Amino acid sequence: MPVPKGSTIDPERTRAAILKAATPVLYERGLDGIGVAELCALIGVSKETLYRHFGTKDGLVEAMLRARSERVGRWLAEAVAAAGDDPRDQLSAVFDTLGEWYEDPVFRGCAMVNAAAQHHDETVRAVTARHLGRYLDLLTGIAERAGAAHPPLLARQLLMLVEGATVVAAHHGAAGTGEQARQAALALLSAAAPSAGGGNSGANGGNSRGSGGNSGGSGDS
């Protein structure tokens, strides 16, 4: 129970506590899978408190999506940084880290894409677009370091693999999905940047396994 009803504590702490408690509930149940009354009962706040800090349930949803997107962006960027200087290892780290997330029992797919599919309003779609943009920035950086002829194009192709793997893992079984997507991504990288194929990673190699650390519950996408 993050904030007892009727309590008066620092507003920022209260807002952060509500957001922390509501995030896993909204992710597991879906944005339309739980009403305000039940949500408030589960996280231990009154409707008045929730509305005071977020205006509406939609305001809470938007705040949750923005915070989750920031967290996922940092999580993957840290995995890439920990993988070293080889672009192949960096790309492997992305998919190894995602693969760990897919195996998490609470995994329900990409929160941002799920939200955009449920709510066709401009705010949610804008949050989702920015989230995918973060992926593109990360992947474009890897493509540039690998010497790809057209880094933005390769990054977009890799993003398709990221999101496609996430959908498959969520709806058709997580086992092996991250590894299969990793192999496909490395094959794309080798085709687009032949110089990147000279390392010792190989399509089935890479030394970045586990670089995502204990990030299973942090993922999103």
C-alpha positions as CSV (number, residue, x, y, z in Angstrom):
1,M,0.0,0.0,0.0
2,P,2.0,3.0,-1.2
3,V,-0.1,5.8,0.3
4,P,-2.7,5.2,3.1
5,K,-6.0,6.9,2.5
6,G,-6.2,10.3,4.1
7,S,-2.5,10.6,4.7
8,T,-0.6,13.8,3.9
9,I,3.0,13.3,2.7
10,D,5.1,15.1,0.1
11,P,3.2,15.3,-3.2
12,E,6.1,14.2,-5.3
13,R,6.6,11.1,-3.1
14,T,2.9,10.4,-3.3
15,R,2.8,10.7,-7.0
16,A,5.9,8.5,-7.4
17,A,4.4,5.8,-5.1
18,I,1.1,5.7,-6.9
19,L,3.0,5.4,-10.3
20,K,5.2,2.6,-8.9
21,A,2.3,0.6,-7.6
22,A,0.0,1.1,-10.6
23,T,2.6,0.3,-13.3
24,P,2.7,-3.5,-12.8
25,V,-1.1,-3.7,-12.5
26,L,-1.8,-1.7,-15.7
27,Y,0.9,-3.7,-17.5
28,E,-0.5,-7.1,-16.5
29,R,-4.2,-6.3,-16.8
30,G,-4.1,-3.9,-19.8
31,L,-5.2,-0.3,-19.8
32,D,-8.9,-1.3,-20.4
33,G,-8.7,-4.4,-18.2
34,I,-9.2,-2.6,-14.9
35,G,-11.4,0.2,-13.8
36,V,-10.5,3.1,-11.6
37,A,-12.3,1.8,-8.5
38,E,-10.5,-1.6,-8.7
39,L,-7.2,0.0,-9.5
40,C,-7.4,2.3,-6.5
41,A,-8.4,-0.6,-4.2
42,L,-5.4,-2.7,-5.4
43,I,-2.8,0.0,-5.0
44,G,-4.3,1.5,-1.8
45,V,-5.3,5.0,-2.7
46,S,-8.6,6.8,-3.0
47,K,-9.9,8.0,-6.3
48,E,-9.6,11.6,-5.0
49,T,-5.9,11.1,-4.4
50,L,-5.3,9.5,-7.8
51,Y,-7.2,12.3,-9.6
52,R,-5.4,15.0,-7.5
53,H,-2.0,13.8,-8.8
54,F,-2.9,12.6,-12.3
55,G,-6.1,14.4,-13.2
56,T,-7.7,11.2,-14.8
57,K,-6.9,7.6,-15.3
58,D,-5.6,8.6,-18.7
59,G,-3.2,10.9,-17.0
60,L,-1.9,8.1,-14.9
61,V,-1.5,5.9,-18.0
62,E,0.4,8.5,-19.8
63,A,2.8,9.1,-16.9
64,M,3.3,5.3,-16.6
65,L,4.1,4.9,-20.3
66,R,6.6,7.8,-20.2
67,A,8.3,6.5,-17.1
68,R,8.5,3.0,-18.5
69,S,9.9,4.2,-21.8
70,E,12.6,6.1,-20.1
71,R,13.5,3.1,-17.9
72,V,13.6,0.7,-20.9
73,G,15.8,3.2,-22.9
74,R,18.3,3.4,-20.1
75,W,18.2,-0.4,-19.5
76,L,19.1,-1.2,-23.1
77,A,21.6,1.6,-23.4
78,E,23.4,0.2,-20.4
79,A,23.4,-3.3,-21.8
80,V,25.0,-2.0,-25.1
81,A,27.6,0.0,-23.2
82,A,28.5,-3.0,-21.1
83,A,29.1,-5.1,-24.2
84,G,32.3,-3.3,-25.2
85,D,33.3,-1.7,-28.5
86,D,32.4,-4.4,-31.0
87,P,29.1,-3.5,-32.8
88,R,28.2,-7.2,-33.1
89,D,28.6,-7.7,-29.4
90,Q,26.5,-4.6,-28.8
91,L,23.8,-5.8,-31.1
92,S,23.9,-9.2,-29.4
93,A,23.5,-7.5,-26.0
94,V,20.3,-5.9,-27.2
95,F,18.7,-9.2,-28.1
96,D,20.2,-11.2,-25.2
97,T,18.8,-8.6,-22.8
98,L,15.4,-8.7,-24.5
99,G,15.5,-12.5,-24.4
100,E,15.9,-12.4,-20.7
101,W,12.9,-10.2,-20.4
102,Y,10.8,-12.5,-22.6
103,E,11.5,-15.3,-20.1
104,D,10.2,-13.3,-17.2
105,P,6.9,-14.7,-15.8
106,V,5.3,-11.2,-15.8
107,F,6.2,-10.5,-19.5
108,R,3.2,-9.3,-21.4
109,G,4.7,-7.7,-24.5
110,C,5.7,-4.1,-25.2
111,A,3.7,-1.8,-22.9
112,M,3.9,1.1,-25.3
113,V,2.8,-0.9,-28.4
114,N,0.1,-2.6,-26.3
115,A,-1.2,0.8,-25.2
116,A,-1.2,2.2,-28.8
117,A,-3.3,-0.8,-29.9
118,Q,-5.8,-0.3,-27.1
119,H,-6.0,3.5,-27.2
120,H,-6.0,5.2,-30.6
121,D,-5.5,8.7,-29.2
122,E,-2.8,11.1,-30.2
123,T,-1.1,11.2,-26.7
124,V,-0.6,7.5,-26.4
125,R,0.5,7.2,-30.0
126,A,3.0,10.0,-29.5
127,V,4.5,8.3,-26.4
128,T,4.8,5.0,-28.5
129,A,6.4,6.8,-31.4
130,R,9.0,8.4,-29.1
131,H,9.7,5.0,-27.5
132,L,10.3,3.4,-30.9
133,G,12.5,6.4,-31.7
134,R,14.7,5.6,-28.7
135,Y,15.2,2.1,-30.1
136,L,16.0,3.6,-33.5
137,D,18.6,5.9,-32.1
138,L,20.3,3.1,-30.2
139,L,20.2,0.8,-33.2
140,T,21.4,3.5,-35.6
141,G,24.4,4.1,-33.4
142,I,25.3,0.4,-33.6
143,A,24.8,0.4,-37.4
144,E,27.0,3.4,-37.8
145,R,29.8,1.9,-35.6
146,A,29.6,-1.2,-37.7
147,G,30.1,0.7,-40.9
148,A,26.7,0.1,-42.5
149,A,26.2,1.8,-45.8
150,H,22.8,3.1,-44.7
151,P,22.6,3.1,-40.9
152,P,19.0,4.5,-40.6
153,L,17.7,1.8,-42.9
154,L,19.5,-1.0,-41.1
155,A,18.3,0.4,-37.8
156,R,14.7,0.3,-39.0
157,Q,15.1,-3.3,-40.1
158,L,16.5,-4.2,-36.7
159,L,13.6,-2.4,-35.0
160,M,11.3,-4.6,-37.0
161,L,13.1,-7.6,-35.5
162,V,12.9,-6.2,-32.0
163,E,9.2,-5.5,-32.1
164,G,8.4,-8.7,-34.1
165,A,10.3,-10.8,-31.6
166,T,8.5,-9.1,-28.7
167,V,5.1,-9.9,-30.3
168,V,6.1,-13.5,-31.0
169,A,7.4,-14.0,-27.5
170,A,4.2,-12.5,-26.0
171,H,1.7,-14.4,-28.1
172,H,3.5,-17.5,-29.5
173,G,6.0,-18.6,-26.9
174,A,9.1,-17.0,-25.4
175,A,11.4,-20.0,-25.5
176,G,14.3,-19.3,-28.0
177,T,12.7,-16.2,-29.4
178,G,15.4,-13.8,-28.3
179,E,18.2,-16.1,-29.6
180,Q,16.4,-16.6,-32.9
181,A,16.0,-12.8,-33.3
182,R,19.6,-12.3,-32.3
183,Q,20.9,-14.6,-35.1
184,A,18.7,-12.8,-37.6
185,A,19.9,-9.4,-36.5
186,L,23.5,-10.4,-36.8
187,A,22.9,-11.8,-40.3
188,L,21.4,-8.4,-41.2
189,L,24.3,-6.6,-39.7
190,S,26.8,-8.7,-41.7
191,A,24.9,-8.2,-44.9
192,A,24.7,-4.4,-44.4
193,A,28.2,-3.9,-43.0
194,P,30.5,-6.7,-44.2
195,S,33.4,-5.3,-42.1
196,A,31.3,-6.2,-39.0
197,G,31.5,-9.9,-39.9
198,G,35.2,-10.2,-39.3
199,G,34.9,-10.4,-35.5
200,N,34.9,-13.5,-33.5
201,S,31.2,-13.3,-32.5
202,G,29.7,-15.3,-35.4
203,A,26.0,-15.5,-36.1
204,N,25.7,-17.9,-33.2
205,G,28.4,-16.3,-31.0
206,G,28.8,-13.0,-29.3
207,N,30.1,-12.7,-25.8
208,S,27.5,-10.4,-24.5
209,R,25.1,-12.9,-22.9
210,G,24.0,-11.8,-19.6
211,S,25.0,-8.2,-20.2
212,G,21.5,-7.2,-19.4
213,G,22.1,-8.0,-15.7
214,N,19.1,-8.4,-13.5
215,S,16.8,-6.5,-15.9
216,G,14.1,-9.0,-16.3
217,G,11.4,-6.9,-14.6
218,S,12.5,-3.7,-16.1
219,G,11.8,-4.3,-19.8
220,D,9.2,-3.1,-22.0
221,S,9.3,-2.6,-24.5
